[in-house]
């Protein structure tokens, strides 16, 4: 113990927690099962709290771990194994000294199995399977096949003597670890396990900061952070907590807190990614969901599905949203969107609207066109696909669009106004719907569009009847009947039957 405490290299020492970290019961049980099995792999993007959660759990259990934090120099296998030997407190033993001397020798540097043999022979008596070795930031080795091979061998050999916790932002190709998971001798913890559930935010706030939150505040905080550890901690540190949590999610973070959070994102989340990934994230920041088909139209990436999947492997807060789509954490998106000026933001929304239109995602296209202030494109979309939007539950968006549109545009987009009127009737805005349907009938009639004029009058008649305005409904039904040529006997009969059977005759 004294030897471990005397180590001066901070990479061979467990970090110090600045504050207590909340560990949900479900996560504690998962860690316990993994340690009972002998190995825990924690793989999640930066900011999810991997290191803090593991440290807090070990502190709560009264366990002092052996700790090694990987760094770029560990890409050289000898440096990695020297670090692990030092972390395990074996640097001064006979076996340790011989291993370190062998690893330092150019002649046997690649023969690390030979170099470690004497060291491993000492482990049986020293550890007896009770120690825990934590290897943090293991993704620093990912670009070095030799270091990955050395780590795989070391962890496999050490697993007979110590329990292992492996922390990384990205997936590591470790055959021994994959085999242990298949055999049930290892537990894998991922980002979704580390993100707090909504019902855990209250206990986290109270245990960590002594702050009691109302259900409304918890809901606001969860929407703003999605349970992401670093964002949650920043939000809970705000002094005027109650006021901020009752405002919009963007206003939840003070300017100072947003500056701190975005500096963290730049330094910790984005510093390790190449320019191609950063350009992709900026080009798609306007999207709430990363759909490969949409991303293909907004970026120069040739295989967007595979590229999007690789983002989470690169240690970014990108998680699966559905079968083929992913979502980038909203705060990472905001980091890029905050760099757009007003013109760039409108253009980005317009581009996204066209991309969504190309793949038939009418609701998202309408949302993007509206956000861009591109009313003409939004109205054209609503003209052509109002039926789909209305029946998919986007009546409110249609209604808001028409109400905000300049009057001079509505004469060219009366079909969109028709679907907005139907939406208004379902939202108890009867007078507005009546006025809109009358306008649709007048414009359609003047344009010779008998079908739309007929639909508008029919909808108006049924709507008025449904609201108990029988006299007005009957008058509209007569207008509808008068609009049908006398020679069209079948159509006249159908119209007559329609309003007679609803009690309007």
N, C-alpha and C positions, 0 to 999 in steps of 0.2 A: 504493500500500500504506500509506504513512504517513497519507494522508487517511482511509483506512478505520480505521486503528488509533486515530485521534484522535477518532472519533465518540463523543459522550458519551451519546447516547440509547440506553438499553439495549434498546429495541425494535428498533433497527437493528444489534444485535450478537448474534452467536451466544451462546446460554447456555453456562455453564461446567459441564462434567461433574464431579460430585462423586466419581465412581468409574468405573472402566472398565466399559463395557457390553459384554456378550457378543453378538456378531453371528454367528449360525450361517452356515455356508458357503452354504446354499441361499438365505438372505436377502440375503447380500452379492452373490450372483450375480444375484438379481432386481433389486437396486438398480443394479448395473452395466449390466444390459440396459436398464433404464429410462433411465439417463443417456446410454447410447449412442443410444437412440431419440430423446432430447431432452427427455423429460418423465417425471417420476415423481409419481404421486398416491398418497399414503399416507392412508388413511381408516380410523380405528379409534377405539374408545372410549378414554376417559381411563384411564391406568394400564397401557396395553399397551406403552408405551415408544417411541412414534413418534419423538419428538424425540431421545431418547437414542440410539436405534439409528442414525438418520440422522447425528447428530453424530459418533458413534464411527466409522461407516463413512468419513465424510469425513476425519476425523483419520487413520485408518489409511491412507487413500489420499494423504495429504499435501495435501489440498485445503482452502483457506480460502474459505468461501462468502460471498456477499453474503446478508444475512439481514434479514428483516422479520417481526416478530411482530405480528399484527393485534390490535386492541383495539376496544372498543365505539365509540370516537370515529371509527374508520375507516369506520363506517356512512355517514359523509359522504364522498362520492367524492373530493373535493379533499384531505381529510386522508389518505386511503389513498394517493393518487398522490404526494403530498408525501413520505410515508413511504417509498414504493418508490424515489423519486428519491434520497432521502437514503441509503437502504440501498445503492444502486448506486454511491454515491460521486460523484454528479454534481451535488451541491448547489452547488459552486463553479465549475462550468464555465459557459461563456456560454449554452449551450443549457439547462443546468439552471437557471441563474438566471432566464432568460426563462420557463421552464416554471413555476417556483415563483411568479414574479410573476403570471403569468396565472392560475394555480390559486387564488391568494389574492384575485383580483379577483372581485367579485360579478358583474360583467358577463359573464365568460366561464367561470364555475365549471362550468356544465353542458357547455360545449364542450371537454371534456378532450382530445378528439382533436386539436383545434387547439393546445391548450396544450402537448401532448407532442410535436408534430411536430418542432420544432427539436431537442428532446432526443434523439429517436430517430434523427435524421439524424447525430448524433455517434457513435452506437454502433458503426457498422461498423468504424471504425479502432480504437476503444478495446477492444473485447471479442473480436472474431474468433471468436466461438462457443466460447471456452474457459471463460468464467466460469460459475458456478452460483449461481442465485438461489433461496433457500429462503424460502417464504412459510408461516409457522407460524400455527397457531390461526386458519385461514381461516374457520372456522365462525362467528367473531364477526361476519361480514358477512351471515349467512344471512337475516336479517330485513330487509335493505335491498336491494331490487331495483336501486336506482341504483348501490350499491357493487358488487353482483355484476356488473352490466353493465360497470362501469369496470374491475373486476379481469379480466373475460373479455377485454376489449379490450387491456388492458395485457399480459396473459400471451401473448395471440396475437401482439401486435406484438413483444414482447421475445423470443419463441421463435426468431426469426431470428438473434439475437445471443448469447443465453445459454441454458444448459440450466436447466430449472426443476424444483424439488421443491416440491410443494404438500402441506401437512400440515393435516388437519382431522379433527374428531370425527364430522362428519356429511357426508352427500352434498351437493355444491354444484351448482346448475344452471348449469353452464358449457358452452355449446354448443361452443366451440372445443376444449375438453378432450375432450368426447365424440367429436368428429370425429377428433381425434388418436388416441384409443384405437382407433377403427374402422379408421383407416389404419395402425395398428401403430406409430405414432410416440409412444406413451405407454404406460407400464406402471402398472397399478393394484395397490397392496398393501393388503390388508385385515387385519382382526383375526386371522383364522386364520393368516395368514402370520407375524404378529408373536408369537403365542403359541408358547412353546418346546415342542418335542416331548419325550417322556419321555427319549429317548436323548440329548437336548441339555442336560439339567439337570446331569448330571455334569461335562461340560466347562465349563459356565457357572460352576458352583461353584468349580472348580479355577482357572480363568483369572481370575475376578473376585475371589475371596476366598482362594485358595490352600487350599481345603478339599477333601479327598477324601471322597466319599460312597460308602457301600456300596449295592449294588443295592436292598436293602430300604429304605434311607433315601431313595433317589431315588424309589422307587415311592410312599412315603408323601408326600413333598414334591409329587409330581405330582398325587396325588389331592387334596391340600389346596388347591393353587393353580391347577390346570388350566393351568399354564404362564403364568399372568397375571403380567406383569412386576413390578408394584408389590408384590404379595403374595409373590412369589418372593424379591425383594430383602429384604423384612422378615424372612422366615423364615431366610434365609442369614446375616443379621446377628446372630442369636441366639447368645449365648456358649455355652450348654450345648446345642450343636447335636445331638450324638449322642443324648442322653437324650430330647430333645423329639421327634426324628424317629422314635423307637421307640415313641412313645405314640400315642394316638388323634389323628385329624386336627384335632379342635377343640383338643386340648391342645398341638398343634404350636406355636401362638402363645402366648407368655407374655401375661399381662394387659397389660403395658406395650406389647407389640407390637400386640396387638389394639386397644388404645386409639389407637395411632398410625395403624394401618390404617383404622379406622373414622372417625377424624378426617379422613383423606385422602379417604375415600369421600364424606363429607358436604361437604367443601370443594371437591373437584375434580370429582367425578362427579355429585353431586346438586344442586350450587348453581345449575346452569343450567337445571334442569327445573322445570316449573310444578307447582302443587299437585296437579293431576289425575293427572299421571304418578306422583308420589310416593305418592299414595293407592293407585293401582293396584298399584305395586310392593309396598306394605305388605300389601294385601289378598291378594296372590298369593304372598307370600314363603314360605308353607308348601308350595308346589308345587315339586317338583324339575324339572318340565317345564311350560312354559306352553302348555297345550292350549286353543285358543280356546273350545271347547265348555264346558270346565270353568271357564275364566275368566269366561265369560258368566254363570255361576251364582253366582260369588263377588264380582263387581264390578257397578258400574252402567254400565259401558262398553257402548254400543249395538253397536258393530262391533268385537269383540275381535280378530279376525284382522288387520284393517288397523291397529288400535291397537298390537298387539304388534310388527308389522313396523316401525312408526314408532319404536319404542324404540331400535333400533340406529342409526337415522338421527339420533336425538337425542343420540348420543354415549354411550350406556349400554352396559355389557358384557353385551349380550343377543345370542345367536347362534343360528343355525338348528340344530335338533337332528334334525329329520326333515322330511318333505314339508310338513306344516302346523303343526308345533310348534317352539317355540323354548326355549332354556334361558337362564336368568339366572344369572350367575356365582354360585357357592355363597357366596362371601364377601359379596357384595352382599345376598343373601338373609339371611345371618346378621346383617348390620347391622340389618335390620328385626326379625328374630326376637329379637334380644337386647333389644329394647324391649318385648317381650310379657311379662306376668307369667304364672304357671303356669296360671291360669284362662283367660286369653286364648289361650294356646298350645293348651290342650286344646280350646277352642271352635273355634279355627281348623282343627285337625285333623278335628273332627267335621263341620264345614261342608264341608271338602274331601272327606271320605268320602262324604257325601251327594251332592255334586256329581259325583264319579266314579261313584257308583252310578247316577245318572240317565243317564249316557252309556254305561253298560255296561263301564266299566273296573274290573272286579272286583278285580284284584290291587292296584291303587293304593288303591281304596276300603278294602280289608281292612287295608292298611298304615296308612292314616290313622286308621281306627277303633281299631286296636290302639295307635297312638301316643297317641290321645286318652284311652286307658283306658276307652273305650266298648265294653266286652266284649259287652254285650247286642246292640248293633248289628252288631258283628263276627260274632257267632255266627249272627244272623239271616241275614246275607249268606252265610256259609259253609253254612248250611242250604239256602238257595235256589240257590246257585251253586258248591257244593263240587266238582261234577263238572268245571266249566270251570276252576276254580282248580287242581285236582289235575292235570288233563291239560295245563295250561299251565306246569307245573313249579313250582307254588307250594305243594308239599306241606309243606315245612319251615314255612312261615308258618301253615298249617292246624294242624300238629302243635303248634307253640309256642302257638297260641291255645287249643287244647283243654287242654293241660297247665296253662296258667295260669288257666283259667276255674274259678270256684267250682263245687264238685260239685253244688250245688243247681240250677245253671243247665243242667247237661248233660242232665237228664231232659227238658227242653223243647227241647233242640237236639241230639238224638241223631243226626240225619242229618249234621250237621257232624262229630260224633265218628266216624261211619262213614268219611268221607273222610280224616280224620286218621289213623285206624287203617290204611287202605291206604297212606298216606304212611309211617307208622312201619314197616310191613312192608318197604318198599323201602329203609329206612334201617337195617335189621338190628336193629330194636328189636322182636323177635318177642314177648317176654313182654308188653310194653305193648300191642302190637297185639292179642294174643289176649284180654287182659283187656277192652280197649275194644270189640272185636267181640261178646264175650259180653254186655257191658253194653248195647250197641245192640240185640242180639237180645231181651234181657229187656224193655227199655223199649218197643221196637216191638211186641212181642207183647202187653204189657199195654195198649197204646194201640189194639190192633186193626189195626196197620199191618203186614199180612202181607207185603207186597212188600218193605219194608225189612228185616223179620226174615229173610226168605228170602235177600236179598242178603247180609246179615251172616253167616249160617251158610255160605252158599256160598263167600264170600270167605275165611272162616276155614278151611274144609275144604281149599281149594286152597292156601292159605298154608302150613298145617301139612304138607301133602303135599310141597310144594316144598322145605321144609326137612328132609325125611326123617323127619318124625314121623308115620309111617304109621298106627300104632295110634290115635293121637289124631285123625288126619284121618278115619279110617274111622268112628270113633264120632260125629264131627260130621256126617259124610255120612249116617249112619243117622238122626240127629236131623232132618236136613233132609228125608229121605224120609218120616219119621213125620209131619212137619208138613204133608205134602201129602195132602188128602182122598183116600180110596180110590177115590171115583167119578171123580177127575180122572186118568184112565188115561194120557193123553198127557203130563201134567206129571210123573207118577211115572216114566214111561219115560225122560223127558228127564233127570230128576235121577239116576236109576240109571245111565244111559249116561254122564253127566258124571263121576261118581266112579269108575265101572269103567274108563273109558278112561284115567284118570290113575294106575291101579295101586292103587286103594284098595279094590277089591272083595273 
